[in-house]
Amino acid sequence: MIREHHGVITPRARIGLALVVAAGALSFGVGIFVAPTRAWGGYLMALAFFTSLALAGPVFLALLALSGARWSVALQRIPEAMSAALPAAAVLGLGLLLGTHSLYEWSHAGAVRLDPLLQHKSAWLDPTGFAVRLVVAFVTWIVCARRLVTLGRRVEAGEPGAIE
């Protein structure tokens, strides 16, 4: 069992989790040298999955706020906890920038010069623009999630005017 009844991770479980993380990092590191496109493709899929789960919390909180639901106070801690994973997803998203050249053809200047369609889209499909849009998206998501969590806490505390 990973957690004791007090909610604290045991030292044995912590070691086990650290070994799993180390094994995953090692296999990813080997994959970057053996098959970079597959390794970065797997990283992208894992990032999309993790980010989707982290964004599901704020979406649920937004629906609760928009509907003015007060019945959900007992279970709103779950989507709040899900939204707390967004900063970790942002860090992993920044890690994705290291694999841009393995994932996306448009990140190679030579490929853009030879392809008229990529030339037409080059204003949007640009590694720098991609990085900026990635950062802006995560900052927006994190700010909105934190505001929704704050709003939910105000509703839970019964503050007048929290949701009108």
N, C-alpha and C positions, 0 to 999 in steps of 0.2 A: 504494500500500500504506500502510495506516495505521500499522503498527508496523514498526520496524526489527528486525533479528534480536536486538538487545539488550533488547527489550521496552520501549523508550522511544518515546513518540509524537514524531514529527518536527515541527518548527515549521510546515512546510507543511500537514501533516495537522491540526495544532492549529488553524490558521487556518480550514481547511475545515470542521472540526467547529464552530467558533465561529460561522461564517456560517450553517450549518444550524440551530443553536440560535437564532440571532438571527432567522432567517426564520420559524421555528416560533413564537417568542414574538410576533413582529410579526403573523403571521396570526391567532394566538389573540387578541391585543389588538384587532385589527380585528373579529374575530368576536364579541367581547363586546359591541361597540356595534351591529353590524349584526344579528346573530341570537344573542342571549345564550343562549337555551335550547339551540340546536344547539352552540354553542361549549362550554358547560359540560357538555353531554351527551358531547361528544367527549373532554373532559378527564376525565370520570368513567370512560369506557371505557378510556382510556389508563392511568389510575391503577389500575384493576382489573387490567389486563393486566400492568403493571409490578409491582404488588404480588404478583400470583399467581406470577410468575416468581421474585421475591425469596423468597416463602414456600415454594416448591418445594424449595429447598436445605435449610432446617431440617426439612422433612417427611422428606426422604431421610435426613438425618443421624439423625433420631429413629428411623426404621426400622432403620438400621444399629445404633444403640445398643440398641434393644429386642431385636434378634435376636442381639446379641453377635457380629456379623460382624467378623472381623479381616482378611478378604481385601480389604476396601475401602480400606485405608490409602492405596493408590496413587492412588485417584481421589477421595478425600474433599475435596481442595482445591477442586474444582469446586463442590460444594454449599456449601462454606464461603464461597467468593467470591460465590455467589448470595445468601447470607444477609447479606452485607455491604451489599447494596443496600437493606435494610430502613430504615435511618435516612433515606435519600433519599426513599423511598416515604412515610415518615411526614411529612416536610416537604411533599411534594406533597399528602398527605392533608389537612394543615392548610390548604393553599391551596384545597382543595375547599370549605372552610367559607365562603369568599367567594362561592361560587356557589349556596349552599343555596336562596336565594329563587328563583333561576331554575330549579332542578331539581325542587324538592319543593313540592307544593301545601300540605302540612301546615305549612310554615314561614310561611304567611301567616295572621295572626290572624283576618282577615275571613273567609277560607275555612273556618277551623275553626268559627267562630261559625255559619256557614250549613249546615254538613254534620254531621248527627248521628253518622255513622260516625267522622269525624275527631274529634269531641268525645269519643267513647268511647275513642279511641286516643290522645288528647292527652297522657296521662301518659307515654307512650312516645315518641310522635312530637312531639318538642319540640326546637327548634334547640340549646338549651343541653345537653340530655341527649344529643343526637346528637354534639355536639362532645366531651363527656366520654367517651362510649362509644368514639369514634374514637381519642382519645388513650390510653385504657386498653387498647384492642385493640393498638395499635402498640407501646406500652411492653411489654405482655405478650409479644408476638411477638419484639421485640428482645431482651428478657432471656432468653427461652427459647432463641433462636438462639445467643446468646453462650454460654450454658451448654452447649449441644450442641457448639459449636465447641471449647470448653475440654475437654469430655469426650473428643472425638475426638483432640485433641492429646495428652491424657494416655495414651490407648490407643496412639497412634502411638509415644509415647516409651517404651512398655512399662512404665508405672507399675503396680505390683501393686495390685490392687483397683480399677482404673479401671472395669472392667465385671465384675460378678460374677454 
